[in-house]
Amino acid sequence: MNDAALNKFKAEAADHLDLYKLAAYYVFFLRFGLVDSVERNAELKTYDGQHWHYEPWDMDIALGNTNQGALILNPPLSRDSVIPGTSTYAFSGRGESTSNFMWDCLERWHEWADILVPEVANELYNAGLTYENVSKMFDENYSEKWAESLYNEAGYFKYIKNGGGEYLKWLQGARTSHRHWWLSTSMNYYDAKWSCGTFKNRRVVLFVDKGINSPGTDIVNIKGSSSTFFEITSSGGESSIEKKGTDNSLLASFDISGNSFSAKDPTWIYGGSFIEELDLSCFAKTMATVDVSLCYDDVLGANIKKLVIGVPTTGTSSLKTGNISGTKLRLSAVNSFNGTDALEKMTELDVTGQSSINTTSGIFT
């Protein structure tokens, strides 16, 4: 697609398409991995005879299934995802020489993809499109009402009554645990991408003092447990400092040297449920509180394995000694006996130079 074609599309799209309904469908098919209902096999509808949108249709290939029935697609999925071990696109109908022109244009249109879609995603979440509600629908209205091998009424009619034989492999039972993991991971990822839903609820809370320094002096490093986004904010989330996307093979490095922080205003790091390693050593000398209790996710659990709140070893010559009375690791939701705490997977805690560490439980006993 060339720029001329994209610009023509952007200039004329609102005259022919319902951009809000298309944004809603986009949110829907990405969250649920609807790989057979996007590039092709779609039903377009108009209510006013002029503005068209995608109507939900034939949506049984979802939550990790390919169009051939294999349960091999891991979340999150995008239109660029491929079937593992191949170069074939996961979304059926898309290929090297075939791609849905409308979706190609919409994804390259900044005002639609980066502004309108997040707004619609947030409104859908507020209207009830949440992990909890979706899981309740799947669990109570589908799998619990049918035998494990059938899963739901649609599966019976499509794959047994009218199919049979080769189609029986598509009946994979309720796969409840897999579905909960898949859906939760996908929902959390797109909450993070679009800054909606639970993204801002799962956070690290800091109270620190820091002045402005030269670039490269103060770095916060975060390693994710999977592909996701992290965002550092000040004044209790009112001011965004920076947001970055990453995956579990790369560090997200935030240079906050040019920002000042006050212990009177909370600093929040969004995306806490996907933090595997967190290096806050740039705050070590002025850190009052680190609270990671909100990083726990009811489905995904806690992913933090390494937490660094000590002074960097390269800076020992300026190490502050004595009792740092205000420095503490605050873990208000930790209970080392129930197995559901924010640091249940932690294997490394660096507190170099911190001579006074207070916790609200016996996590270190």
Secondary structure by P-SEA (a helix, b strand, c coil): ccaaaaaaaaaccccccaaaaaaaaaaaaaaacccccccccbbbbbccccbbbbccccccccccccccccccccccccccccccccccccccccccccccaaaaaaaacccccccaaaaaaaaaaaacccaaaaaaaaccccccccccccccaaaaacccccccccccccccccaaaaaaaaaaaaaaaaaaaacccccccbbbbbbbcccccccccbbbbbbbcccbbbbbbccccccccbbbbbccccccccccccbbbbccbbbbbcccccccbbbccccccccccccccccccccccccccbbbcccccccccccccccccccccccccccccccccccccccccccccccbbbbcccccc
